Amino acid sequence: MWFIYAILSASIYSIRSLLEKWSLKSVDPYILALAVRSFALPLFVLPFVFGFSQLPDLSELPFRFWGAVFLISFVSTPMEMIFFYKALKTEEVSFVVPLLGLSPLVTMFFSFLLFREAPTIWGMVGTALIILALYLLNTQKQQESFLDPIRHLMNNKAFIYILLMLLSYSLGILIDKVGIMASDIYFYSLVNYLFVSIALLLIALVKAPEKFVQLRTNFTPFLLIGLVVAGYTWLRFASLKLGNPGYVAAVLSSHVLFSIVAGAMIFREKDLKKKTSVGMLILVGLVLIKALG
């Protein structure tokens, strides 16, 4: 069941990318990071209003729940955002983005260390195919070789930033699982987004205080993105509760596949031959994880 939740989460996540491409080209990244969380936040109250879940006794929640919330809200998420933006400021996007595809591998490694959830050989092959596909998709024609992004960053400060970002993101997935297992997906979603929104508000106040007007001028697209974010978050957390975090991270990365299809159909994007090949690799990887992982 985790696989279905993860695939649905990935497909809904791709809608967010389309909405951002359509209407949020000029939004400050710190405001965008704040908006996608804060506009989704009210929706996380609905499961308690309609009886899908009940608010727990806060005094009975274990320390690991509050520890997970604190780490995600005030350490993992801010670090992930700040180091990614630092990497983009010190290096070209074409050399930074391909390395983000390595996140499922990092998550799988830490998942084994923390949860002793070892992947099967075929599951690792499927994950490797998805990582390869994401890497190939984001490499550029002007690069001389397949390994250019890695070679270039080995002697570059941006490599440290992107490594820290990957570690933060991958550990964040595992911390999410700890928080979910200590409560449920609905309450953890609510508390998670509440505290993350507070943390990102503080960062935006420091980094982009003059840009807050964008929250009002982009109210409608932010509201739509909030709906999408709430949907894929519930499904993401449900898949994490049931599945191996490394596999979940790999399947969630398949949102690229849905974006490729949408980009071809809606935006008439170019370079479809390369994107089709990448999409097939992702599809084969997903089949291996589902059938043999």
SEVEX-796989 format. One record per residue: residue in three letters; x, y, z of N, C-alpha, C in turn. Coordinates in steps of 0.1 Angstrom, whole numbers, always signed. Atoms other than C-alpha are relative to their C-alpha. Layout:
REM SEVEX-796989
(site 'ALA',(X,Y,Z),(X,Y,Z),(X,Y,Z))
...
END
This chain:
REM SEVEX-796989
(site 'MET',(+8,-12,+0),(+0,+0,+0),(+9,+13,+0))
(site 'TRP',(-9,-11,-1),(+29,+23,+7),(+4,+5,-14))
(site 'PHE',(-4,-3,+13),(+38,+22,-30),(-11,+9,-7))
(site 'ILE',(+11,-8,+6),(+4,+35,-41),(-1,+14,+6))
(site 'TYR',(+0,-13,-6),(+5,+63,-15),(+11,+9,-6))
(site 'ALA',(-12,-8,+5),(+40,+73,-27),(-2,+5,-14))
(site 'ILE',(+2,-4,+14),(+30,+73,-64),(-10,+11,-1))
(site 'LEU',(+10,-10,+0),(-1,+93,-57),(+6,+13,+5))
(site 'SER',(-7,-12,-6),(+20,+118,-36),(+8,+6,-11))
(site 'ALA',(-9,-5,+11),(+45,+121,-65),(-8,+6,-11))
(site 'SER',(+9,-6,+11),(+17,+127,-91),(-6,+13,+4))
(site 'ILE',(+6,-13,-5),(+1,+154,-69),(+11,+10,+1))
(site 'TYR',(-11,-10,-2),(+35,+170,-62),(+3,+6,-14))
(site 'SER',(-3,-6,+13),(+40,+174,-100),(-9,+11,-4))
(site 'ILE',(+9,-11,+2),(+9,+196,-100),(+5,+13,+6))
(site 'ARG',(-5,-12,-6),(+26,+220,-77),(+11,+6,-9))
(site 'SER',(-10,-5,+9),(+55,+223,-101),(-6,+7,-12))
(site 'LEU',(+7,-6,+11),(+31,+231,-129),(-6,+14,+4))
(site 'LEU',(+5,-13,-5),(+14,+258,-108),(+10,+10,+2))
(site 'GLU',(-11,-10,-2),(+47,+274,-99),(+5,+5,-13))
(site 'LYS',(-5,-4,+13),(+58,+274,-135),(-10,+9,-7))
(site 'TRP',(+10,-9,+6),(+25,+290,-146),(+0,+14,+6))
(site 'SER',(+4,-13,-6),(+22,+318,-121),(+9,+6,+10))
(site 'LEU',(-9,-5,-11),(+51,+322,-97),(+14,+2,-4))
(site 'LYS',(-14,-1,+5),(+81,+330,-118),(+8,+11,+7))
(site 'SER',(-7,-12,-6),(+89,+363,-100),(-1,+0,+15))
(site 'VAL',(+2,+1,-15),(+82,+352,-64),(+14,-2,+7))
(site 'ASP',(-12,+2,-8),(+111,+355,-39),(+0,-14,+6))
(site 'PRO',(-1,+14,-4),(+123,+320,-30),(-3,-2,+15))
(site 'TYR',(+3,+1,-14),(+120,+327,+8),(-15,+2,+2))
(site 'ILE',(+15,-2,-1),(+84,+339,+4),(-7,-12,-5))
(site 'LEU',(+6,+12,+6),(+76,+309,-18),(+1,-11,+10))
(site 'ALA',(-1,+11,-10),(+90,+285,+8),(-10,+2,+12))
(site 'LEU',(+10,-3,-11),(+69,+302,+35),(-14,-2,-4))
(site 'ALA',(+14,+1,+5),(+38,+303,+14),(-5,-14,-2))
(site 'VAL',(+5,+13,+3),(+36,+267,+3),(-3,-8,+13))
(site 'ARG',(+3,+6,-13),(+37,+257,+40),(-12,+7,+7))
(site 'SER',(+10,-7,-8),(+15,+284,+56),(-13,-1,-7))
(site 'PHE',(+13,+0,+7),(-12,+283,+29),(-6,-14,+1))
(site 'ALA',(+5,+14,-2),(-15,+245,+34),(-4,-3,+15))
(site 'LEU',(+2,+2,-14),(-15,+248,+72),(-15,-1,+5))
(site 'PRO',(+14,+1,-4),(-53,+255,+77),(-7,-14,-4))
(site 'LEU',(+6,+13,+5),(-61,+223,+57),(+3,-12,+9))
(site 'PHE',(-4,+11,-9),(-43,+201,+83),(-9,+0,+12))
(site 'VAL',(+9,+0,-11),(-70,+211,+108),(-12,-9,-4))
(site 'LEU',(+13,+6,+4),(-98,+195,+87),(-2,-15,+5))
(site 'PRO',(+2,+14,-5),(-92,+158,+97),(-6,+0,+14))
(site 'PHE',(+5,-1,-14),(-99,+168,+133),(-14,+6,+1))
(site 'VAL',(+13,-6,+0),(-129,+189,+124),(-11,-11,-5))
(site 'PHE',(+9,+9,+6),(-145,+161,+103),(+1,-14,+6))
(site 'GLY',(+0,+12,-7),(-136,+133,+127),(+9,-11,-5))
(site 'PHE',(-9,+11,+5),(-109,+114,+107),(+11,-3,+10))
(site 'SER',(-10,+2,-11),(-86,+118,+137),(-4,+8,+12))
(site 'GLN',(+2,-7,-12),(-86,+130,+172),(+13,+6,+6))
(site 'LEU',(-12,-6,-6),(-62,+154,+190),(+4,-9,+12))
(site 'PRO',(-5,+8,-11),(-40,+134,+213),(+2,+8,+13))
(site 'ASP',(-5,-7,-12),(-32,+142,+249),(+14,+3,-1))
(site 'LEU',(-14,-5,+2),(-1,+163,+245),(+10,-6,+10))
(site 'SER',(-9,+4,-11),(+13,+151,+278),(+4,-15,-2))
(site 'GLU',(-3,+14,+3),(+12,+115,+265),(+9,-3,-12))
(site 'LEU',(-8,+2,+11),(+32,+121,+234),(+15,-2,+4))
(site 'PRO',(-13,+3,-5),(+67,+106,+237),(+10,+11,-4))
(site 'PHE',(-11,-10,+3),(+99,+128,+236),(+4,-1,-14))
(site 'ARG',(-4,+1,+14),(+108,+114,+202),(-9,+8,-10))
(site 'PHE',(+9,-8,+9),(+77,+131,+187),(+4,+14,+0))
(site 'TRP',(-4,-14,+0),(+87,+165,+199),(+14,+3,-5))
(site 'GLY',(-14,-1,+5),(+123,+159,+191),(+0,+0,-15))
(site 'ALA',(+1,+0,+15),(+113,+151,+155),(-5,+13,-5))
(site 'VAL',(+6,-13,+5),(+91,+182,+152),(+11,+11,+1))
(site 'PHE',(-10,-10,-2),(+119,+204,+166),(+11,-1,-11))
(site 'LEU',(-11,+2,+10),(+146,+189,+143),(-5,+4,-14))
(site 'ILE',(+5,-3,+13),(+124,+192,+112),(-3,+14,-2))
(site 'SER',(+4,-13,+1),(+111,+226,+119),(+11,+10,+1))
(site 'PHE',(-10,-11,-3),(+141,+245,+132),(+15,-4,-4))
(site 'VAL',(-14,+4,+5),(+171,+224,+118),(-1,-4,-14))
(site 'SER',(-1,+7,+13),(+164,+202,+88),(-6,+9,-11))
(site 'THR',(+6,-8,+10),(+140,+224,+68),(+7,+13,-3))
(site 'PRO',(-8,-12,+2),(+158,+257,+73),(+14,-3,-6))
(site 'MET',(-13,+3,+5),(+192,+241,+66),(-2,-4,-15))
(site 'GLU',(+2,+4,+13),(+178,+224,+35),(-2,+12,-10))
(site 'MET',(+3,-12,+8),(+165,+257,+21),(+12,+9,-1))
(site 'ILE',(-11,-10,+0),(+194,+279,+31),(+12,-5,-8))
(site 'PHE',(-12,+6,+7),(+222,+255,+18),(-3,-1,-15))
(site 'PHE',(+4,+1,+15),(+203,+250,-15),(+2,+13,-6))
(site 'TYR',(-1,-13,+6),(+201,+287,-21),(+14,+5,+0))
(site 'LYS',(-14,-4,+0),(+237,+292,-11),(+7,-7,-12))
(site 'ALA',(-6,+7,+11),(+247,+265,-36),(-3,+7,-13))
(site 'LEU',(+4,-6,+12),(+227,+282,-63),(+7,+14,-2))
(site 'LYS',(-7,-14,+1),(+244,+316,-55),(+14,-2,-4))
(site 'THR',(-14,+1,+3),(+279,+302,-58),(+3,-9,-12))
(site 'GLU',(-2,+9,+11),(+274,+278,-87),(-12,+0,-10))
(site 'GLU',(+11,+0,+10),(+254,+274,-119),(-10,-12,+3))
(site 'VAL',(+11,+10,-3),(+221,+255,-116),(+3,-13,-7))
(site 'SER',(-2,+12,+8),(+232,+230,-143),(+10,-9,+7))
(site 'PHE',(-9,+8,-8),(+260,+218,-119),(-5,-4,+13))
(site 'VAL',(+6,+2,-14),(+239,+218,-87),(-11,-10,-1))
(site 'VAL',(+12,+8,+1),(+206,+202,-97),(+2,-14,-2))
(site 'PRO',(-1,+14,+2),(+218,+169,-110),(+4,-8,+12))
(site 'LEU',(-4,+7,-12),(+233,+160,-76),(-12,-2,+9))
(site 'LEU',(+11,+2,-9),(+199,+163,-59),(-7,-13,-2))
(site 'GLY',(+6,+14,+3),(+189,+130,-76),(+6,-10,+9))
(site 'LEU',(-7,+10,-9),(+213,+113,-51),(-7,-2,+13))
(site 'SER',(+7,+0,-13),(+189,+119,-22),(-6,-14,+4))
(site 'PRO',(+5,+14,-5),(+172,+84,-23),(+11,-9,+5))
(site 'LEU',(-11,+8,-5),(+206,+68,-20),(+5,+3,+14))
(site 'VAL',(-4,-5,-13),(+216,+89,+10),(-11,-5,+10))
(site 'THR',(+11,+4,-9),(+181,+82,+26),(+1,-15,+2))
(site 'MET',(-1,+14,-2),(+185,+45,+20),(+11,-4,+9))
(site 'PHE',(-11,+2,-9),(+219,+45,+37),(-3,+2,+15))
(site 'PHE',(+3,-4,-14),(+207,+63,+68),(-12,-9,+5))
(site 'SER',(+11,+8,-4),(+175,+42,+68),(+5,-13,+6))
(site 'PHE',(-6,+12,-5),(+196,+11,+72),(+7,+1,+13))
(site 'LEU',(-7,-2,-13),(+217,+26,+100),(-10,+2,+11))
(site 'LEU',(+9,-4,-11),(+187,+39,+120),(-11,-10,+2))
(site 'PHE',(+12,+9,-1),(+158,+15,+112),(+3,-15,-3))
(site 'ARG',(-4,+14,+4),(+178,-16,+100),(-10,-5,-11))
(site 'GLU',(+9,+4,+11),(+155,-16,+69),(+9,-1,-13))
(site 'ALA',(-9,+3,+11),(+178,-32,+43),(-8,-2,-13))
(site 'PRO',(+7,+2,+13),(+167,-29,+6),(+5,-14,-6))
(site 'THR',(-4,+12,+7),(+168,-60,-16),(+9,+5,-12))
(site 'ILE',(-9,-3,+12),(+192,-62,-46),(-8,+7,-11))
(site 'TRP',(+8,-6,+11),(+164,-55,-71),(-5,+14,+4))
(site 'GLY',(+5,-13,-5),(+151,-27,-49),(+11,+11,-2))
(site 'MET',(-11,-9,+2),(+186,-11,-50),(+2,+3,-15))
(site 'VAL',(-2,-2,+15),(+188,-16,-88),(-11,+10,-5))
(site 'GLY',(+11,-9,+4),(+154,+1,-92),(+2,+14,+5))
(site 'THR',(-4,-13,-5),(+165,+30,-70),(+11,+6,-8))
(site 'ALA',(-11,-5,+8),(+197,+33,-89),(-4,+5,-14))
(site 'LEU',(+5,-4,+13),(+178,+35,-122),(-7,+14,+1))
(site 'ILE',(+7,-13,-2),(+157,+64,-108),(+10,+11,+2))
(site 'ILE',(-11,-10,-3),(+188,+82,-95),(+7,+3,-13))
(site 'LEU',(-7,-2,+13),(+205,+77,-129),(-9,+9,-9))
(site 'ALA',(+9,-8,+9),(+174,+91,-147),(-1,+14,+4))
(site 'LEU',(+0,-14,-5),(+172,+122,-125),(+13,+7,-3))
(site 'TYR',(-13,-6,+3),(+209,+128,-130),(+1,+4,-15))
(site 'LEU',(-1,-3,+15),(+207,+125,-168),(-10,+11,-4))
(site 'LEU',(+10,-11,+4),(+176,+147,-170),(+5,+14,+3))
(site 'ASN',(-5,-14,-4),(+194,+176,-153),(+14,+3,-5))
(site 'THR',(-13,-4,+6),(+227,+174,-171),(-3,+7,-13))
(site 'GLN',(+2,-9,+11),(+231,+199,-199),(+9,-4,-12))
(site 'LYS',(-7,+3,+13),(+243,+196,-235),(+14,+6,+0))
(site 'GLN',(-13,-6,+0),(+272,+220,-229),(+11,-7,+9))
(site 'GLN',(-10,+7,-9),(+288,+197,-203),(+7,-10,-9))
(site 'GLU',(-8,+9,+8),(+316,+177,-218),(-1,-15,+3))
(site 'SER',(+1,+14,-3),(+310,+145,-200),(-11,-2,+11))
(site 'PHE',(+10,+4,-10),(+285,+126,-178),(+3,+4,+14))
(site 'LEU',(-4,-3,-13),(+305,+133,-147),(+4,+14,+3))
(site 'ASP',(-4,-14,-2),(+311,+170,-152),(-5,+6,+13))
(site 'PRO',(+5,-6,-13),(+288,+181,-123),(+8,-4,+12))
(site 'ILE',(-7,+5,-12),(+306,+159,-98),(+15,+5,-1))
(site 'ARG',(-14,-5,+1),(+341,+168,-111),(+1,+15,+3))
(site 'HIS',(+0,-15,-1),(+333,+205,-112),(-1,+4,+15))
(site 'LEU',(+3,-4,-14),(+320,+206,-76),(+10,-6,+10))
(site 'MET',(-9,+5,-10),(+347,+185,-60),(+10,+10,+4))
(site 'ASN',(-9,-11,-4),(+369,+216,-60),(-7,+13,+1))
(site 'ASN',(+8,-12,+0),(+341,+240,-54),(-8,+1,+13))
(site 'LYS',(+7,-2,-12),(+325,+255,-23),(-15,-5,+0))
(site 'ALA',(+14,+3,+2),(+290,+248,-37),(-2,-15,+3))
(site 'PHE',(+1,+15,-3),(+297,+210,-33),(-3,-2,+15))
(site 'ILE',(+3,+2,-15),(+298,+214,+5),(-14,+4,+3))
(site 'TYR',(+14,-4,-2),(+265,+233,+4),(-10,-10,-5))
(site 'ILE',(+9,+10,+6),(+248,+207,-18),(+1,-13,+8))
(site 'LEU',(-2,+12,-9),(+262,+179,+4),(-8,+2,+13))
(site 'LEU',(+7,-3,-12),(+248,+195,+35),(-15,+0,-2))
(site 'MET',(+14,+0,+3),(+215,+201,+18),(-6,-15,-2))
(site 'LEU',(+4,+14,+2),(+213,+164,+7),(-1,-8,+14))
(site 'LEU',(+1,+7,-13),(+221,+152,+42),(-12,+5,+8))
(site 'SER',(+11,-5,-7),(+195,+175,+57),(-13,-5,-5))
(site 'TYR',(+13,+5,+7),(+168,+164,+32),(-2,-15,+4))
(site 'SER',(+1,+15,-2),(+176,+127,+36),(-3,-3,+14))
(site 'LEU',(+3,+2,-15),(+177,+128,+74),(-14,+5,+3))
(site 'GLY',(+14,-6,-2),(+145,+149,+73),(-10,-11,-2))
(site 'ILE',(+9,+10,+3),(+127,+120,+57),(-1,-10,+11))
(site 'LEU',(+0,+10,-11),(+138,+96,+84),(-5,+6,+13))
(site 'ILE',(+5,-6,-12),(+130,+121,+112),(-15,+1,-1))
(site 'ASP',(+15,+0,+2),(+95,+125,+96),(-6,-14,+4))
(site 'LYS',(+5,+13,-4),(+91,+87,+100),(-1,-2,+15))
(site 'VAL',(-1,+1,-15),(+101,+89,+137),(-12,+7,+5))
(site 'GLY',(+11,-8,-5),(+75,+116,+143),(-14,-6,-3))
(site 'ILE',(+13,+6,+4),(+47,+98,+124),(-2,-13,+8))
(site 'MET',(+1,+12,-8),(+54,+65,+142),(-4,+3,+14))
(site 'ALA',(+3,-3,-14),(+51,+83,+175),(-14,+7,+2))
(site 'SER',(+13,-6,-1),(+17,+98,+167),(-9,-6,-11))
(site 'ASP',(+7,+5,+12),(-3,+96,+134),(+3,+11,-11))
(site 'ILE',(-4,-9,+11),(+0,+112,+100),(-7,+14,+1))
(site 'TYR',(+8,-12,-1),(-27,+138,+107),(+5,+10,+10))
(site 'PHE',(-5,-9,-11),(-14,+152,+140),(+14,+4,-3))
(site 'TYR',(-14,-4,+3),(+22,+151,+129),(+0,+10,-12))
(site 'SER',(+0,-9,+11),(+13,+169,+96),(-4,+14,+6))
(site 'LEU',(+4,-13,-5),(-5,+197,+116),(+11,+6,+8))
(site 'VAL',(-11,-6,-9),(+23,+202,+142),(+12,+3,-9))
(site 'ASN',(-11,-2,+9),(+50,+198,+115),(-1,+13,-8))
(site 'TYR',(+2,-12,+9),(+36,+225,+92),(-2,+13,+9))
(site 'LEU',(+1,-12,-9),(+28,+248,+122),(+13,+5,+3))
(site 'PHE',(-13,-4,-5),(+63,+249,+135),(+10,+3,-12))
(site 'VAL',(-8,-3,+12),(+79,+248,+100),(-4,+14,-5))
(site 'SER',(+5,-13,+5),(+58,+278,+90),(+6,+11,+9))
(site 'ILE',(-6,-10,-9),(+70,+297,+121),(+15,+2,-3))
(site 'ALA',(-14,-1,+3),(+106,+289,+113),(+3,+8,-13))
(site 'LEU',(-2,-7,+13),(+103,+300,+77),(-5,+14,+0))
(site 'LEU',(+4,-14,-2),(+84,+331,+87),(+12,+9,+6))
(site 'LEU',(-12,-7,-6),(+114,+341,+109),(+11,+2,-10))
(site 'ILE',(-11,-1,+10),(+138,+334,+81),(-4,+11,-11))
(site 'ALA',(+5,-9,+10),(+117,+354,+56),(+1,+14,+5))
(site 'LEU',(+0,-13,-6),(+115,+383,+80),(+14,+6,-1))
(site 'VAL',(-14,-4,+0),(+153,+384,+80),(+5,+2,-15))
(site 'LYS',(-5,+0,+14),(+160,+376,+43),(-8,+8,-10))
(site 'ALA',(+8,-7,+11),(+131,+392,+24),(-11,+8,+7))
(site 'PRO',(+11,-7,-7),(+112,+416,+47),(-9,+9,-9))
(site 'GLU',(+7,-8,+9),(+102,+438,+18),(-8,-7,-11))
(site 'LYS',(+6,+8,+11),(+88,+409,-3),(-14,-6,+5))
(site 'PHE',(+12,+7,-5),(+58,+400,+20),(-12,+4,-8))
(site 'VAL',(+12,-4,+8),(+34,+419,-3),(-3,-11,-10))
(site 'GLN',(+2,+11,+9),(+39,+389,-26),(-10,-11,+5))
(site 'LEU',(+9,+9,-5),(+18,+368,-3),(-15,+4,-3))
(site 'ARG',(+13,-6,+4),(-12,+391,-11),(-2,+0,-15))
(site 'THR',(+2,-1,+15),(-6,+396,-48),(+0,-14,-7))
(site 'ASN',(+0,+13,+6),(-2,+359,-54),(-9,-10,+9))
(site 'PHE',(+9,+7,-9),(-30,+348,-30),(-6,-12,-7))
(site 'THR',(+7,+11,+7),(-49,+326,-55),(+9,-11,-4))
(site 'PRO',(-9,+12,+3),(-19,+305,-68),(+5,-6,+13))
(site 'PHE',(-5,+5,-13),(-6,+302,-32),(-11,-9,+6))
(site 'LEU',(+11,+8,-5),(-41,+289,-22),(-1,-13,-7))
(site 'LEU',(+0,+13,+8),(-41,+263,-50),(+12,-9,+4))
(site 'ILE',(-12,+8,-4),(-6,+252,-41),(-1,-5,+14))
(site 'GLY',(+2,+5,-13),(-16,+249,-5),(-9,-12,+0))
(site 'LEU',(+9,+11,+1),(-44,+225,-15),(+9,-12,-5))
(site 'VAL',(-8,+11,+5),(-19,+204,-35),(+10,-5,+10))
(site 'VAL',(-9,+4,-11),(+7,+205,-7),(-6,-9,+11))
(site 'ALA',(+6,+8,-11),(-17,+192,+19),(-3,-14,-5))
(site 'GLY',(+3,+14,+5),(-27,+163,-4),(+12,-8,-1))
(site 'TYR',(-12,+9,+2),(+8,+151,-13),(+7,-2,+14))
(site 'THR',(-7,+2,-13),(+20,+156,+23),(-7,-12,+8))
(site 'TRP',(+7,+11,-7),(-7,+133,+38),(+4,-14,-7))
(site 'LEU',(-4,+12,+7),(+1,+107,+11),(+15,-4,+3))
(site 'ARG',(-14,+2,-2),(+38,+111,+16),(+3,-6,+14))
(site 'PHE',(-2,+5,-14),(+36,+106,+54),(-6,-14,+1))
(site 'ALA',(+6,+13,-1),(+13,+76,+49),(+9,-11,-6))
(site 'SER',(-9,+9,+6),(+38,+60,+26),(+13,-2,+9))
(site 'LEU',(-11,+1,-9),(+66,+67,+50),(-3,-9,+12))
(site 'LYS',(+4,+8,-12),(+47,+51,+79),(+1,-15,-3))
(site 'LEU',(+2,+15,+4),(+43,+18,+59),(+13,-5,-7))
(site 'GLY',(-10,+5,+9),(+74,+17,+37),(+14,+3,+4))
(site 'ASN',(-14,-3,-2),(+112,+17,+36),(+3,+14,-4))
(site 'PRO',(-2,-14,+4),(+122,+54,+36),(+8,+2,-12))
(site 'GLY',(-8,-1,+12),(+148,+48,+9),(-8,-3,-12))
(site 'TYR',(+9,+3,+11),(+123,+32,-14),(-10,+12,-2))
(site 'VAL',(+9,-10,+1),(+98,+59,-6),(+6,+13,-6))
(site 'ALA',(-7,-12,+6),(+123,+87,-14),(+2,-2,-15))
(site 'ALA',(-2,+3,+14),(+130,+70,-47),(-13,+1,-8))
(site 'VAL',(+13,-1,+6),(+93,+67,-56),(-5,+14,-1))
(site 'LEU',(+4,-14,+0),(+86,+102,-46),(+7,+8,-10))
(site 'SER',(-7,-7,+11),(+113,+114,-70),(-6,-2,-13))
(site 'SER',(+6,+3,+13),(+93,+99,-98),(-10,+11,-4))
(site 'HIS',(+9,-11,+4),(+72,+131,-97),(+5,+7,-13))
(site 'VAL',(-7,-4,+12),(+97,+140,-125),(-7,-6,-12))
(site 'LEU',(+6,+7,+11),(+80,+114,-147),(-14,+7,-3))
(site 'PHE',(+12,-7,+3),(+46,+131,-143),(+2,+14,-5))
(site 'SER',(-3,-14,+5),(+61,+165,-149),(+4,-1,-15))
(site 'ILE',(-4,+2,+14),(+76,+152,-181),(-12,-1,-9))
(site 'VAL',(+12,+2,+8),(+43,+140,-194),(-8,+13,-1))
(site 'ALA',(+7,-12,+0),(+26,+172,-184),(+7,+11,-8))
(site 'GLY',(-7,-9,+8),(+53,+193,-199),(-1,-2,-14))
(site 'ALA',(+2,+3,+14),(+50,+176,-232),(-13,+3,-5))
(site 'MET',(+13,-2,+4),(+13,+178,-233),(-5,+15,+1))
(site 'ILE',(+5,-14,-2),(+7,+213,-219),(+9,+11,-5))
(site 'PHE',(-9,-11,+3),(+38,+233,-224),(+8,-2,-13))
(site 'ARG',(-7,+3,+12),(+50,+216,-256),(+15,+2,+1))
(site 'GLU',(-14,-2,-3),(+85,+214,-241),(+8,-7,-10))
(site 'LYS',(-9,+6,+10),(+115,+205,-263),(+8,-11,+7))
(site 'ASP',(-9,+10,-4),(+141,+178,-260),(-8,-12,+5))
(site 'LEU',(+8,+11,-5),(+114,+151,-257),(+6,-13,-1))
(site 'LYS',(-6,+13,+2),(+136,+123,-269),(+8,-3,+13))
(site 'LYS',(-8,+2,-12),(+159,+127,-239),(-10,-2,+12))
(site 'LYS',(+9,+1,-11),(+130,+132,-215),(-8,-13,+0))
(site 'THR',(+7,+13,+2),(+112,+101,-229),(+9,-11,+5))
(site 'SER',(-9,+10,-4),(+143,+80,-223),(+1,+0,+15))
(site 'VAL',(-1,-2,-14),(+146,+94,-188),(-13,-6,+7))
(site 'GLY',(+13,+5,-5),(+109,+86,-182),(-1,-15,+0))
(site 'MET',(+1,+15,+1),(+113,+50,-193),(+9,-6,+11))
(site 'LEU',(-9,+5,-10),(+143,+46,-169),(-7,+1,+14))
(site 'ILE',(+8,-1,-13),(+121,+59,-140),(-11,-10,+1))
(site 'LEU',(+11,+10,+0),(+93,+36,-150),(+5,-14,+3))
(site 'VAL',(-6,+13,-3),(+115,+6,-150),(+5,-1,+14))
(site 'GLY',(-4,+0,-14),(+130,+16,-117),(-12,-2,+10))
(site 'LEU',(+12,+1,-8),(+95,+19,-102),(-6,-14,+0))
(site 'VAL',(+5,+13,+1),(+85,-15,-115),(+8,-10,+8))
(site 'LEU',(-9,+8,-8),(+116,-31,-100),(-3,+1,+15))
(site 'ILE',(+3,-2,-14),(+109,-15,-66),(-13,-6,+4))
(site 'LYS',(+14,+5,-3),(+72,-25,-67),(+0,-15,+0))
(site 'ALA',(+1,+14,+2),(+76,-60,-80),(+10,-8,+8))
(site 'LEU',(-11,+9,-5),(+109,-72,-66),(+7,+7,+12))
(site 'GLY',(-8,-7,-10),(+120,-46,-40),(-5,-4,+14))
END
